[in-house]
């Protein structure tokens, strides 16, 4: 054995022994929990009741509950995480997600957990959750299931 090997073997053995003594994290047993929504906001649990189904024309689209349909064309507040669609600090059009994004190139969830937001005035980008208010549209025939127009950032 070389001198380097003689030096590394005891070092690696000590490191493995120390790692074995660390407590292992508890296993994840379900989906990541949705952060609690502030009072007065529409719950993601309601919006996530939409199902993706195959329509008679063989295309896939949403099937909304009556509870979701009742929100169409109503002024609402939503709580979530910004996913910018532009490379600027302030965003006029972005996605609001139920879950924090974990990758700049990946959506954190399906269409039932995303809302396209069209703001009247640009909203400062943040990694923290935000509350936005505006007019909600429930969409049967679009890429997104929900769109919030005349949106503005508000305090929770």
Secondary structure by P-SEA (a helix, b strand, c coil): ccaaaaaaaaaaaaaaaaaaaccccccccccccccccccccccccccccbbbbbccccbbbbbbcaaaaaacccccccccccccccccccccbbbbbccccccccccccccccbbbbbbccbbbbbccccccccbbbbcccccccbbbcccccccc
